[in-house]
């Protein structure tokens, strides 16, 4: 059950970045392969999105270290000037290595992914950290063993034990690299531990407490956050928050529904990432605030947002903007009628404008929640 204000506000109020601190909370859209589909980096900047998330597994597989090193980091590669988080490849442990067709194997040393033919990629906790440090992000995430939904207690405990083991190896490798490269403590990226354990609250608590002993800058809500009935598991979010030091950043990994973000924010989660806004945009699903202007947005209303589907025929004669409570490129320049026309004719511009709009919706959400931290 969700309880508002269960956890007091965290003590940290800004996200430290190489290119300037970012006020919390923040939403980082997934730029998996160093790109958000249909957008370039200037488009992302135009939505007032302060940071992005890139994927270690895919960049390790597609680019490798040499290309990234030649550009002195992934920011220069994609000409991105904002904040940056690199994930660990932990989600791919579940989505690829543990899926039914067994496209990988896992042991205490790491995970081996099977690619086409006989080609393989092995990702260890150490290799994940090494490659992420080459990417030069503002936050590095340790490799974890994703607890699959619906597994029994003993199997869930095995993933927790391996997650803790990998976290120790990751922390050791991180410190080794920082010492070798003479990176001062104040210049180091955040190091994020990931709490696993599935729906078993005692395992979540145990995992969090063991990770605190290792020492991190924050915790991520690891694993699948949705219950069998489709509800968000706020109990797990609460247990992680209750067992985190007050100066830890709390990161809702993969958490992206606006109402879930608001409730997790109340528990002290100030960082979020998800594919939802960009993926939904490409499927003609736009997020709109139920307000007549930006100043009227109230994220504390039970139904503070709804969805707009531009593909419906009735919008062909609608000369209104998609939303009056938005200042994105789509809403300030084009009508619902024009967007319907673009989607009807499968124009790629429709995907670009819809994605820009959804990202601005999320940056507005962060701005509204951020105002509460200032008060």
N, C-alpha and C positions, 0 to 999 in steps of 0.2 A: 504493500500500500504506500502511496506517495504522501509524504508529510512535508508541507512547506516550512521553510526556515528551520529544518532539523539541524543543519550545520551552520555555524556562524560564518561570516564572510572570511575569505582567506586574507592573509596579510599582504600578499604580493598583488600589486595593482597594474603592473606593466610587464609586457613581454619584451625581453632584451633581444635586440636584433643588431646585426652588423651594420645595418643601414638606418639605425635610429630606433628607439624604443617605441613599442606599439601599445596603446592603452588596451586594457582588458575589459570585457571579454573579446575574443577574436574567433572568426570562422575562417578556416582555411579550406577552400575548395580543392578537390583532388585534381592535380595536374600530373597524373600518373606517369606519363612518359615525358615530362617536362613540357607539357602542353595541355591546355583545356580545349577540348574539341570545339572547332568553329571559331575560336578566339585567338588573338595574338596577345602578347604581354601588355601592349598599350590598351587594348580593350579591357583587360582585367583591371589595370590601373584606373581606367575611367569609371569603374563600378565602385570605387573607393574600397576595394578589397585589399587589406594590408598585407596578406600573406597567402602562400600556397603550400600544398603538400605534394611531394614527389615520392615515387615508389622505388625503393632500393632494389627489389627483385627485378623489375622490368628494366631499369636503367643499367643494372649490372649485366643483365642478359643482352640488351640491345646495344649498349654503348661500350661498356667496359671502362676500366680505369683510365686508359691512355687518352681517349677522346676528352673525358672530363678534365683530366690534368692539363691537357693542351689549352683548355679554356679557363683554367684556374678556378674551376668550380662550375656548378650547374647554373648559377645565376647568369654568368657571362655567356654560357652556351645558349640560353633562351632569352637573353637581354631582359632579365627581370631585376628590378631594383628594390623590391619589397622584402618582407620577412620570408623565411623558408624553414619548413620542417621536412625531414626525411624519415619515412617510416622504416621498419626493419626488414620487411619481407615476412613478418609473422602471420599476416592474413593469408598469404599464399601457402603457408604451412597447412592451413585448413582447406583453402579453396582448391589447391592443386595436389598437394602431397597426400591429403587425407580423403579426397573424394573417392567415389565408388570405383573409378577406373584405375585407381592407384598410380598416379603419375609421379610418385615420389616415395622415398623411404626416410624414416626419422629414427635417429638414435641420440644418445647423449652428446655425441660430437657435433651434430647439426642435422641438416636436411639435404637430401639429394633429389633434385627435380629432374625428371625424365623429359627430354625435349624430343624433337623429331628424330626418327631413326635411332641411332645408338648414342646420340649426343646427350650429355648430362651437365648439370650445374650443381655444384655443392656449395651450400651456404652455411657456414658455421657462425656462431656468435661473434667470433673474432673477425671473420671476413666481412660480416655485415657492418661492424663498427669501422673497420678499415675503409670500406668503400664509402660509407656515409661521411667519414671525415674528409675524403677526397671531394665529395659533393659540396662541402663547406656550408652546411645548414646552420640555423640558429638553435635547432633542437635535434638531438640524435635519439632514436628510440631503440632499445635493446631488443634483440631477437627473443621471441617467446613461443611457447608451445600452446597454440590456440586450443582451448577446451571446446570440443564440438558440442553442439546442442544435443541434449537427450542422452548423453553417455552416463553410465553408472558411476557411483561414488569412487570406486577404486581407480577406474580409468581417469576420472577427473583429477584425483590426487596425483596420479602419475604425471599429468600435464603440469600440475602445480610444481611438483618436485623438479621437473625438467626446466620449467620456467625460472625457478630460483637458481638452479645450476647454471643455466645460460646467462642469467643476469650477473652472476659473479664473474663469469668469464668475460662478459661484455665490459663490466666496470674495470676489470684489470687491463683489458686491451685499450680502453679509452684513456686510462691514466698513463699507460705506457706510451701511447702516441703523443699525448699532451707533453709528457716529459721529453720525449725524443725531439719533438718539433718546438720545444721551449714556448709552449702556449701558456701565457699567464692565466691564473685562475679567473680573473675578471674578464678575460677574452675568450674563455672556453664556451662552447655551446652548452645548452641545457642537456642533461642526460636523463631520459625518462625511463622508469621501470614500468612494466605492464603487469597488472594484477589479473591472474586467471583463477579458475575454480568453478566456472559454470554457475549453476543455480544454487550451489551449496555454500551457504553463507559462512559456515565455519572454515571452509577451505579458502574462501575469499579473505577472511580475516587473517588466517594463518599466512597466506601468501603475502599480504600487505605488510604484516609485522616482520616477516623474514626479509623482505625487500628493504624495509626501513633500516635494518641492521647493516645491509650492504651500503646503503646511502645513495640517494638520488635527488634530483631537483624537482621531481614530480612523479605522479602516477597516471597511467592510462587505464581507463575502463576497458579491460581486455575481454575477448570472447564475444559471443552473440548476445546482445542486450534485450532481445525480444522473447517473451514467454511463449509457451505452446498455444495459448489462447490469443496471441497477437498483441498483448499488452506489453508496455515497456517495463523492464524489471528495475523499478526504483529502489527496491530493497538492496540489491547488489550495489547500486550507486551509493546508497547511504552507508553501507558497511565499509566500502573503500574510503569514503570521505571521513568517516569516524576514526579510521585507523591510519590517517595521513597526518603528518605534522602540519601545523598551521601555515608554515612557509613553503609548503609544497604546492606546485602547480597541479591542478587536476584537469585531465584531458579526456573528454568524451570521444574516444576513438570511434569513428564511423557513426556518431550520433548526429542526426541531421533534421529530424522533424521539428519545425519551429516550436510547437508546444512542449515537446520533450526537452528541447534546449532550454526553454525558460525554467522548467522545473528542475533540471540539473543545475542550472545557474544558481538557483536558490540553495542548492546543497554545496556550492563552492566550486563547481566546474566552470572554468573560464576559457577553455580552449576546445574547439570543436572542428571536426572535418567530416565531410560526407560527399558522396557522388550524387545525392538526391537532386539538388537544385539544377545542376548541369544536365544530368540525365533526363530529368522531368522536362526540362526546357526543350530538349530534342524530340520529345514525344508530345509536344503541344500542351504542356501542363504548366501554367504560369501561376506563381504565388502572388496574391494581391492582398493588401491590407484592407480591412473593412473600415475605411476612414475616408474622409473627403479631402484630406490634405496630410502632408507629412507631420505637421504639428499636432494633428488629431490622432495620430497612431497611439494606441494604448495596448501594449502587449500583455497587460494584466486582465483584459477582457477574456471571458471564456472562449469566445469565437472571434479572435482578433484578426483572423485571416481566412481566406477562402481560395478557391482555384478558378482560373479563367482558362477556357479551352477555345483558342482562336479558330479551330477547325470547323466549328459549328456554322452552318449556312446563315443563321440569323445575323451574324456579325458582318456580313458583306455590306450592309447599309448602315453600319454603326460608325458615326464620325467622332465618337469619344475616344480618349486615350485608354489604354489598357487599365491604367490606374491613375487616379488623381493624387494618390498619396505616394508618388514616386517621381524622382527627378532623373531617371536613367535616359539614355539615348532614345529608346523605344517610346517611352511615355511622353517625352518632351517634344518629339518630332513627328511621330507617326500615329495613325489612327488604328482602331480595331479592324476596320475595313481593310486597310492596307496589309496588316499582318495576316488576316484571313486569306487574302489574295496570294501572299507569298507562300503560305503553307499549302494552299490548294494546288499551287503550281510547282510544289517541291523545290522551291528556290532555297539555296543554302543560306541566303540572307535571313530567312525566317528563323533558322536555328541560331544564327549569331545574335539577332536582336532579342530573341526569347532568352538566351543564355545570359546576355548582358542584364536583362531585366531581373531574372531570378537571383543573380549574384548581388545586384543592388538591393533587392529585398532583404537578403541576409546581412549585408553590411549595415542596413538601416536597423535591423533587429539588434545587432551588436551595439550600435550607437545608443539605442534606447536603453538597453540593459546597462551599458556603461554609465549612463547618467545616474543610475541608481547607486553605483559604486562611489560616485563622487559625493552623494548626499550623506 
